[in-house]
Amino acid sequence: MSVPIAVPDFSSEPGDVVQSAEFLKKFRALMNIRNITENARMIASFENYLKYNSPADEWFRELNTEGMTWKILEKGFLECFPPIQKAKKLETELERELCELRLKVDELGKKEKYAGEEVWSHIAFAEKALSLAKQAKINTGSNSIWKVHVKLLEIIRQKVKETYKTWDEFCTAIKEVDTSHIRDGVKKHQREKEEKERVELMITNLCHTQQQQQRRQLPPTVPLSPMSSASNALQSMVITP
């Protein structure tokens, strides 16, 4: 059973949830599912998805649709309500974003959603890196591979070198890292982390104990009286002829 396509109402107002081009794509898909191909039926259906009293609705009501083809209506619609151009990132910005991509050790050995599928975190990381490399148009070469490699976790670097000729090869190598190697590496890292925390706690407790002992051994400090302070000040003065 096919999933019904939801076509949101189009208004061309600033707060609209859909752009004209995206609205047309959804509308055409709905017409295909319903097997509606006749010009008159498509145009009549089109009117039902224009928000009442909106700029788009007013534009349509001013049209003379008698004998009009769907193609002409579609062309006029896009001319009147052109899609807004999305701000595109520069290739240098994409490459910088690629170099700043990180895979955290507490994410290793876990699954996450990528492109609608559950995959291992290191595979998702490789897919993201390759996608950015393609957008930056450097995937067919080795530009910046070493910059990403040097920031990889040691567990991954043990199995992945930095001398690959293309980003496709580099990302494939990351995806092919065995999950058992990753699990063993994560366990080792966890043990080392716990040992480090234990030692740091011992040092903190030891320092605290020593400070308490020193406080108990120090004699109480007697505050100087005003006369004693004045006497000390006079003794420290030097009379210059």
NURO-962667 format. One line per 2 residues: their letters; for each residue x, y, z of N, C-alpha, C, CB. Coordinates in steps of 0.001 Angstrom, whole numbers. Glycine has a CB too. Layout:
A> X Y Z X Y Z X Y Z X Y Z | ...
END
This chain:
MS> 845 -1202 0 0 0 0 879 1250 0 -955 7 1231 | 613 2146 -937 1432 3348 -1046 1070 4353 42 1267 3983 -2429
VP> 2096 5067 504 1895 6076 1539 1333 7334 895 3222 6383 2293 | 224 7868 1394 -348 9075 782 599 10261 914 -1701 9414 1424
IA> 615 11097 -118 1486 12273 -125 711 13467 417 2023 12568 -1560 | 1286 14127 1395 653 15309 1965 1138 16542 1211 960 15430 3486
VP> 228 17255 613 560 18479 -116 100 19666 715 -99 18497 -1538 | 1032 20425 1282 626 21578 2102 57 22689 1235 1817 22109 2917
DF> -843 23465 1818 -1400 24614 1092 -295 25623 791 -2538 25285 1910 | -378 26217 -389 610 27228 -786 -45 28605 -750 1186 26926 -2210
SS> 688 29595 -203 131 30939 -111 1047 32009 -695 -167 31265 1322 | 2365 31746 -716 3387 32709 -1124 3562 33829 -103 3032 33301 -2476
EP> 3099 33595 1107 3303 34561 2184 4643 34290 2867 2139 34495 3213 | 5214 35277 3573 6527 35100 4201 6627 33895 5139 6875 36332 4961
GD> 5531 33577 5823 5572 32456 6767 5201 31122 6156 4662 32729 7907 | 5189 31026 4825 4814 29782 4154 5781 28664 4509 4773 29980 2634
VV> 5247 27456 4669 6079 26317 5057 6733 25642 3855 5248 25304 5820 | 6335 26005 2656 6870 25347 1467 7090 26377 366 5918 24225 981
QS> 8144 26152 -409 8428 27025 -1550 7656 26552 -2772 9943 27062 -1850 | 7584 27428 -3757 6787 27132 -4952 7263 25872 -5675 6831 28312 -5907
AE> 8569 25740 -5869 9089 24586 -6610 8822 23285 -5860 10596 24746 -6860 | 9011 23308 -4528 8748 22112 -3720 7261 21790 -3710 9259 22304 -2279
FL> 6431 22816 -3656 4978 22624 -3700 4553 21944 -4998 4254 23969 -3552 | 5130 22399 -6110 4801 21794 -7405 5220 20325 -7474 5473 22573 -8533
KK> 6390 20006 -6922 6859 18615 -6933 5894 17710 -6179 8266 18513 -6316 | 5440 18153 -5020 4509 17348 -4226 3159 17234 -4934 4325 17962 -2823
FR> 2748 18320 -5544 1457 18298 -6225 1497 17342 -7421 1066 19719 -6685 | 2563 17404 -8215 2689 16501 -9375 2734 15043 -8934 3953 16840 -10190
AL> 3434 14781 -7833 3505 13400 -7325 2121 12903 -6918 4473 13310 -6122 | 1339 13769 -6306 -22 13391 -5921 -885 13104 -7142 -661 14493 -5079
MN> -747 13919 -8184 -1494 13694 -9413 -1102 12368 -10069 -1265 14850 -10385 | 178 12026 -10005 626 10755 -10591 36 9568 -9841 2161 10669 -10582
IR> -3 9677 -8500 -567 8584 -7707 -2046 8393 -8019 -376 8854 -6208 | -2738 9507 -8217 -4178 9444 -8512 -4482 9248 -9999 -4851 10709 -8029
NI> -3425 9131 -10804 -3578 8937 -12257 -4383 10060 -12912 -4254 7597 -12537 | -4163 11273 -12445 -4829 12445 -13035 -3853 13109 -14000 -5304 13462 -11925
TE> -4181 13095 -15275 -3299 13663 -16289 -3988 14712 -17156 -2759 12566 -17163 | -5319 14782 -17092 -6031 15746 -17918 -5765 17166 -17414 -7547 15446 -17921
NA> -5563 18095 -18356 -5247 19478 -18001 -6311 20103 -17091 -5097 20311 -19262 | -7573 19952 -17470 -8656 20584 -16711 -8711 20050 -15286 -10003 20356 -17407
RM> -8557 18744 -15127 -8629 18150 -13781 -7430 18560 -12935 -8703 16614 -13872 | -6269 18625 -13543 -5073 19020 -12803 -5182 20470 -12335 -3817 18835 -13671
IA> -5674 21330 -13226 -5804 22750 -12882 -6851 22945 -11798 -6169 23578 -14123 | -7954 22203 -11892 -9002 22302 -10875 -8492 21805 -9521 -10245 21497 -11303
SF> -7735 20733 -9533 -7158 20209 -8289 -6134 21171 -7712 -6510 18843 -8531 | -5389 21814 -8607 -4347 22753 -8186 -4932 23891 -7343 -3622 23326 -9415
EN> -6099 24372 -7769 -6736 25489 -7059 -7049 25119 -5614 -8022 25917 -7779 | -7373 23839 -5366 -7754 23408 -4024 -6602 23453 -3022 -8306 22016 -4082
YL> -5386 23555 -3504 -4226 23584 -2611 -3620 24979 -2479 -3171 22621 -3108 | -4352 25982 -2922 -3923 27359 -2730 -4697 27946 -1552 -4141 28205 -4026
KY> -3979 28492 -600 -4605 29010 614 -5583 30139 283 -3533 29506 1599 | -6761 30064 885 -7824 31017 577 -7402 32453 890 -9087 30664 1356
NS> -7662 33350 -65 -7378 34783 60 -5891 35116 178 -8096 35329 1253 | -5075 34172 -170 -3622 34413 -153 -3206 35023 -1494 -2827 33083 123
PA> -1964 35536 -1587 -1499 36067 -2879 -1584 35033 -3998 -64 36561 -2755 | -1293 33769 -3679 -1363 32718 -4700 -2797 32483 -5144 -760 31414 -4171
DE> -3731 32512 -4190 -5148 32313 -4507 -5678 33462 -5354 -5976 32181 -3219 | -5301 34681 -5021 -5727 35845 -5799 -5160 35791 -7216 -5289 37145 -5105
WF> -3897 35358 -7342 -3290 35225 -8672 -4074 34240 -9522 -1821 34774 -8559 | -4453 33116 -8928 -5159 32089 -9691 -6541 32572 -10123 -5286 30808 -8866
RE> -7249 33274 -9224 -8613 33714 -9542 -8640 34759 -10653 -9281 34277 -8298 | -7513 35430 -10856 -7433 36432 -11927 -7092 35812 -13283 -6394 37487 -11574
LN> -6751 34503 -13268 -6388 33828 -14518 -7624 33418 -15309 -5527 32598 -14229 | -7444 33348 -16605 -8464 32764 -17476 -7963 31377 -17848 -8736 33658 -18764
TE> -8431 30358 -17109 -7908 28997 -17267 -8638 28190 -18331 -7985 28268 -15957 | -9598 28805 -19001 -10342 28066 -20025 -9413 27692 -21175 -11540 28901 -20547
GM> -9315 26395 -21436 -8455 25892 -22511 -6971 25935 -22183 -8698 26677 -23756 | -6617 26329 -20969 -5198 26412 -20586 -4635 25015 -20325 -5021 27304 -19327
TW> -3401 24822 -20714 -2735 23547 -20424 -2024 23642 -19078 -1725 23174 -21551 | -1765 22463 -18512 -1069 22427 -17227 334 23023 -17342 -988 20988 -16707
KI> 1021 22767 -18430 2385 23273 -18607 2416 24802 -18589 2979 22750 -19924 | 1434 25422 -19236 1381 26890 -19257 1102 27430 -17853 295 27386 -20250
LE> 167 26770 -17140 -143 27201 -15779 1094 27060 -14878 -1327 26378 -15207 | 1772 25955 -15009 2963 25698 -14194 4040 26747 -14461 3516 24288 -14476
KG> 4242 27073 -15740 5248 28075 -16106 4880 29444 -15535 5394 28159 -17639 | 3609 29838 -15669 3163 31125 -15149 3265 31186 -13627 1733 31396 -15583
FL> 2987 30061 -12983 3063 29996 -11519 4487 30243 -11025 2566 28633 -11020 | 5464 29600 -11671 6864 29766 -11262 7405 31147 -11597 7729 28710 -11923
EC> 6875 31748 -12668 7299 33106 -13011 6773 34116 -11992 6816 33477 -14422 | 5574 33882 -11502 4983 34794 -10530 5516 34559 -9120 3478 34651 -10538
FP> 5789 33289 -8806 6301 32928 -7476 7601 32123 -7620 5235 32107 -6678 | 8665 32789 -8027 9930 32065 -8226 10470 31519 -6909 10975 32982 -8877
PI> 11091 30336 -6946 11654 29765 -5712 12828 30600 -5209 12107 28308 -5948 | 12959 30658 -3895 14049 31413 -3270 15325 30588 -3347 13711 31775 -1788
QK> 16386 31232 -3800 17658 30538 -3928 18301 30319 -2560 18603 31324 -4839 | 18640 29087 -2275 19280 28750 -1016 20736 29237 -1016 19213 27227 -770
AK> 21161 29764 131 22547 30214 256 23474 29000 248 22747 31053 1557 | 24344 28941 -737 25241 27793 -872 26582 28082 -199 25453 27442 -2360
KL> 27126 27043 430 28433 27177 1060 29527 27132 -6 28652 26062 2114 | 30564 27910 194 31703 27875 -710 32461 26567 -526 32633 29083 -470
ET> 33196 26182 -1551 33964 24940 -1479 34989 24988 -347 34667 24671 -2813 | 35570 26167 -125 36539 26296 968 35856 26131 2324 37252 27660 899
EL> 34613 26609 2455 33865 26447 3697 33544 24978 3943 32573 27275 3660 | 33179 24274 2901 32877 22846 3015 34120 22053 3396 32296 22314 1701
ER> 35258 22419 2810 36503 21727 3139 36899 21995 4590 37634 22166 2187 | 36687 23224 5057 36981 23550 6457 36057 22761 7388 36828 25075 6708
EL> 34792 22660 7013 33841 21882 7814 34248 20416 7849 32414 22023 7252 | 34759 19920 6742 35239 18547 6669 36405 18320 7629 35659 18207 5239
CE> 37332 19267 7660 38516 19137 8524 38153 19251 9999 39553 20201 8165 | 37016 19859 10305 36589 20013 11697 35681 18874 12155 35872 21338 11875
LR> 35403 17925 11255 34557 16781 11600 35278 15896 12616 34187 15964 10330 | 34573 15497 13662 35176 14706 14728 34306 13500 15075 35400 15570 15970
LK> 34987 12415 15469 34324 11216 15969 34797 11013 17401 34632 9953 15070 | 33884 11081 18372 34248 10998 19783 34334 9542 20230 33231 11763 20646
VD> 35210 9308 21199 35452 7939 21647 34205 7341 22294 36623 7902 22630 | 33393 8171 22987 32191 7622 23615 31087 7323 22605 31674 8584 24661
EL> 31304 7679 21326 30354 7352 20264 30725 6044 19565 30290 8489 19243 | 31984 5625 19720 32456 4425 19037 31735 3180 19559 33975 4273 19214
GK> 31512 2233 18642 30852 994 19025 29352 1132 19214 31455 477 20276 | 28804 2321 18870 27371 2558 18986 26776 2811 17609 27086 3746 19926
KE> 25458 2680 17524 24767 2904 16260 24069 4253 16281 23755 1779 15983 | 23903 4822 15100 23176 6083 14965 22432 6094 13633 24143 7298 15067
KY> 21469 7002 13516 20677 7105 12290 21435 7906 11248 19307 7752 12573 | 21546 7345 10057 22132 8083 8935 21374 7695 7671 23672 7784 8788
AG> 20842 8704 6995 20055 8490 5772 18914 7502 6008 20958 7982 4638 | 18322 7597 7216 17174 6749 7518 17506 5350 7967 16319 6663 6347
EE> 18795 5013 8045 19209 3674 8443 20068 3731 9703 19976 2988 7305 | 20023 2656 10518 20886 2554 11683 22229 1970 11261 20228 1687 12788
VW> 23299 2724 11473 24635 2274 11086 25581 2526 12256 25132 3006 9789 | 26765 1870 12215 27772 2099 13235 28290 3536 13120 28934 1077 13102
SH> 28655 4105 14250 29043 5522 14278 30228 5819 13367 29381 5940 15697 | 31207 4882 13263 32366 5157 12406 31987 5121 10927 33484 4144 12683
IA> 30956 4335 10591 30477 4303 9200 29736 5601 8884 29548 3071 8957 | 28912 6074 9824 28220 7349 9630 29219 8490 9487 27265 7627 10799
FA> 30275 8451 10293 31327 9476 10211 31965 9471 8822 32409 9238 11300 | 32285 8289 8308 32912 8185 6987 31980 8678 5886 33326 6739 6708
EK> 30698 8376 6002 29729 8825 5002 29600 10347 5012 28359 8176 5252 | 29575 10944 6221 29508 12401 6330 30750 13044 5716 29360 12827 7803
AL> 31912 12461 6008 33165 13005 5479 33190 12928 3957 34369 12251 6066 | 32760 11804 3408 32763 11641 1952 31771 12595 1290 32428 10190 1577
SL> 30616 12790 1927 29628 13715 1379 30185 15133 1322 28343 13683 2215 | 30857 15556 2380 31456 16896 2398 32575 17014 1369 31996 17223 3797
AK> 33356 15952 1225 34445 15961 243 33890 16083 -1179 35301 14679 374 | 32767 15428 -1444 32140 15522 -2766 31587 16923 -3012 31018 14481 -2902
QA> 30958 17491 -1976 30419 18848 -2121 31534 19872 -2325 29584 19224 -888 | 32670 19610 -1676 33821 20507 -1831 34618 20202 -3095 34732 20408 -615
KI> 34207 19144 -3805 34835 18729 -5071 36316 18370 -4899 34697 19843 -6108 | 36616 17658 -3798 37996 17197 -3590 38040 15681 -3411 38620 17894 -2361
NT> 36897 15003 -3621 36822 13570 -3332 37683 12722 -4254 35400 13110 -3425 | 38008 13229 -5438 38816 12433 -6375 40315 12604 -6143 38480 12816 -7809
GS> 40673 13443 -5177 42080 13648 -4848 42325 13376 -3374 42518 15073 -5206 | 43516 13768 -2892 43899 13490 -1507 43988 14761 -663 45231 12761 -1476
NS> 43470 15878 -1185 43531 17143 -439 42922 17008 949 42814 18248 -1210 | 43692 17422 1969 43237 17514 3368 42988 16170 4041 41981 18317 3428
IW> 43310 15057 3392 43116 13768 4056 43942 13691 5339 43494 12614 3110 | 45175 14167 5274 46041 14084 6446 45504 14927 7606 47454 14533 6084
KV> 44798 16019 7287 44247 16877 8336 43148 16152 9116 43696 18177 7727 | 42367 15361 8417 41316 14592 9081 41920 13376 9771 40231 14156 8070
HV> 42910 12750 9116 43539 11549 9678 44193 11836 11020 44577 10989 8707 | 44880 12962 11129 45608 13274 12364 44656 13509 13536 46493 14506 12160
KL> 43396 13847 13253 42413 14077 14305 41557 12836 14572 41522 15250 13933 | 41793 11753 13839 41048 10522 14090 41441 9937 15436 41293 9497 12969
LE> 40526 9205 16032 40844 8516 17280 41926 7463 17033 39574 7861 17884 | 42755 7248 18041 43850 6290 17908 43337 4909 17515 44637 6202 19212
II> 42169 4549 18022 41582 3236 17703 41373 3095 16198 40236 3044 18447 | 40937 4156 15528 40720 4120 14081 42040 4264 13332 39747 5229 13655
RQ> 42930 5137 13804 44208 5359 13118 45054 4091 13065 44991 6469 13809 | 44853 3191 14015 45605 1936 14013 45327 1104 12766 45271 1126 15252
KV> 44165 1309 12169 43752 511 11004 43668 1330 9721 42411 -134 11272 | 43803 2650 9821 43631 3516 8644 44869 4386 8477 42351 4403 8777
KE> 45466 4350 7289 46650 5170 7029 46223 6508 6435 47634 4439 6074 | 47190 7377 6194 46873 8697 5650 47361 8882 4214 47477 9767 6526
TY> 47812 7813 3602 48425 7934 2267 47498 7475 1142 49710 7129 2216 | 46207 7519 1373 45266 7131 307 45243 8206 -778 43831 6910 882
KT> 44977 7794 -1995 45014 8714 -3130 43727 9515 -3278 45281 7948 -4402 | 42616 8974 -2777 41334 9673 -2907 40558 9570 -1597 40500 9088 -4083
WD> 39571 10466 -1465 38713 10444 -291 37831 9201 -289 37853 11706 -235 | 37503 8699 -1476 36703 7479 -1556 37448 6319 -894 36369 7138 -3031
EF> 38729 6203 -1183 39537 5121 -599 39696 5319 903 40924 5052 -1273 | 39949 6548 1311 40156 6860 2719 38902 6536 3542 40536 8340 2885
CT> 37740 6983 3060 36491 6760 3794 36087 5287 3773 35368 7619 3203 | 36397 4601 2677 36126 3160 2620 36950 2428 3670 36433 2599 1214
AI> 38199 2819 3854 39063 2208 4862 38500 2406 6263 40474 2789 4778 | 37951 3590 6534 37349 3845 7848 36134 2941 8051 36942 5338 7987
KE> 35305 2821 7016 34097 1994 7132 34424 515 7323 33227 2167 5895 | 35580 101 6823 35962 -1313 6898 36677 -1688 8192 36842 -1658 5735
VD> 36876 -731 9094 37494 -1067 10381 36585 -2037 11120 37754 215 11239 | 37160 -3154 11582 36379 -4212 12198 35758 -3740 13519 37255 -5447 12433
TS> 34491 -4071 13732 33798 -3636 14944 34381 -4285 16195 32315 -3956 14842 | 34911 -5503 16073 35524 -6152 17241 36772 -5393 17681 35881 -7622 16923
HI> 37547 -4880 16709 38730 -4057 17033 38290 -2779 17750 39536 -3704 15737 | 37195 -2193 17289 36678 -970 17915 36216 -1247 19337 35519 -385 17088
RD> 35475 -2351 19538 34992 -2679 20881 36149 -2911 21844 34095 -3917 20837 | 37180 -3642 21377 38354 -3886 22231 39057 -2577 22574 39341 -4848 21534
GV> 39163 -1691 21581 39813 -401 21803 39037 464 22790 39971 340 20484 | 37711 431 22683 36872 1214 23587 36990 688 25015 35402 1183 23123
KK> 37013 -635 25176 37168 -1222 26508 38510 -833 27128 37044 -2752 26436 | 39574 -890 26326 40893 -502 26813 40906 971 27226 41961 -764 25738
HQ> 40306 1797 26387 40240 3228 26712 39476 3454 28006 39580 4013 25568 | 38389 2711 28216 37583 2874 29418 38372 2462 30653 36293 2058 29315
RE> 39139 1352 30534 39953 911 31664 41009 1953 32017 40622 -431 31348 | 41664 2498 30993 42688 3514 31228 42085 4777 31841 43404 3858 29919
KE> 40896 5141 31391 40217 6322 31930 39876 6127 33402 38942 6622 31129 | 39349 4921 33733 38992 4634 35119 40225 4606 36011 38250 3306 35212
EK> 41335 4050 35514 42576 4011 36287 43112 5416 36526 43629 3161 35568 | 43047 6255 35503 43499 7629 35638 42665 8378 36681 43430 8345 34287
ER> 41351 8194 36616 40467 8851 37575 40733 8357 38990 39003 8613 37203 | 41035 7050 39132 41336 6491 40456 42608 7096 41031 41472 4966 40377
VE> 43644 7225 40185 44910 7800 40639 44730 9272 41004 45993 7648 39554 | 43992 9997 40177 43752 11415 40464 42990 11593 41773 42977 12068 39316
LM> 42039 10694 42043 41289 10756 43292 42194 10478 44490 40128 9761 43265 | 43095 9492 44327 44041 9180 45398 44944 10368 45698 44885 7962 45026
IT> 45438 11034 44648 46316 12191 44830 45563 13325 45516 46881 12665 43475 | 44310 13540 45109 43501 14598 45723 43273 14322 47202 42154 14731 45001
NL> 42951 13072 47533 42725 12704 48933 43996 12839 49757 42196 11277 49028 | 45138 12445 49161 46417 12535 49859 46768 13990 50163 47529 11883 49025
CH> 46594 14863 49157 46879 16286 49347 45975 16879 50427 46700 17053 48022 | 44727 16469 50427 43783 16978 51415 44183 16543 52820 42363 16500 51095
TQ> 44631 15257 52942 45065 14733 54245 46288 15473 54752 45366 13235 54151 | 47254 15716 53861 48475 16431 54244 48162 17852 54698 49466 16462 53075
QQ> 47250 18518 54011 46869 19876 54395 46229 19904 55778 45910 20467 53366 | 45418 18902 56078 44793 18836 57397 45833 18615 58489 43748 17722 57435
QQ> 46821 17730 58195 47879 17469 59170 48711 18721 59429 48780 16330 58685 | 49013 19462 58365 49801 20691 58513 49052 21725 59346 50146 21276 57137
RR> 47746 21815 59190 46965 22773 59958 46990 22426 61447 45521 22817 59444 | 46939 21129 61770 46961 20699 63162 48315 20945 63819 46604 19232 63255
QL> 49424 20893 63034 50768 21059 63584 51165 22518 63739 51770 20358 62708 | 50591 23432 62989 50958 24845 63062 50461 25468 64361 50391 25608 61860
PP> 51337 26301 65075 50877 26980 66289 49872 28057 65921 52066 27593 67068 | 48998 28390 66873 48003 29439 66578 48661 30788 66370 46977 29538 67707
TV> 48158 31548 65465 48696 32868 65146 48097 33894 66089 48410 33247 63673 | 48999 34646 66791 48539 35677 67745 48556 37005 67029 49438 35727 69040
PL> 47472 37713 66951 47455 39001 66250 48227 40051 67039 46007 39473 66016 | 48955 40928 66352 49727 41999 66973 48805 43087 67480 50742 42581 65985
SP> 49176 43634 68676 48412 44753 69235 48765 46027 68488 48688 44917 70753 | 47973 47082 68564 48302 48348 67892 49658 48898 68318 47225 49384 68175
MS> 50040 48788 69624 51326 49293 70102 52477 48517 69494 51397 49223 71623 | 52306 47180 69368 53364 46356 68771 53563 46733 67318 53029 44857 68889
SA> 52493 46983 66626 52591 47364 65217 53310 48692 65075 51199 47446 64577 | 52992 49646 65952 53648 50953 65883 55126 50836 66203 52982 51940 66841
SN> 55473 49994 67200 56882 49800 67572 57676 49215 66427 56998 48895 68793 | 57121 48223 65759 57796 47608 64613 58002 48612 63502 57000 46415 64093
AL> 57039 49483 63276 57135 50483 62220 58242 51469 62525 55806 51217 62045 | 58378 51912 63824 59436 52869 64195 60810 52281 64055 59246 53348 65610
QS> 60924 50974 64381 62225 50320 64273 62692 50199 62828 62169 48949 64906 | 61735 50122 61914 62087 49951 60511 62379 51255 59810 60993 49243 59796
MV> 62150 52400 60472 62381 53685 59837 63857 54001 59779 61641 54782 60570 | 64310 54668 58766 65721 55095 58572 65723 56613 58503 66366 54460 57252
IT> 66526 57236 59385 66605 58711 59402 67715 59141 58481 66845 59263 60843 | 67399 59941 57490 68382 60428 56513 68762 61853 56867 67822 60353 55058
P> 70118 62143 57053 70544 63546 57341 70139 64469 56215 72080 63633 57553
END
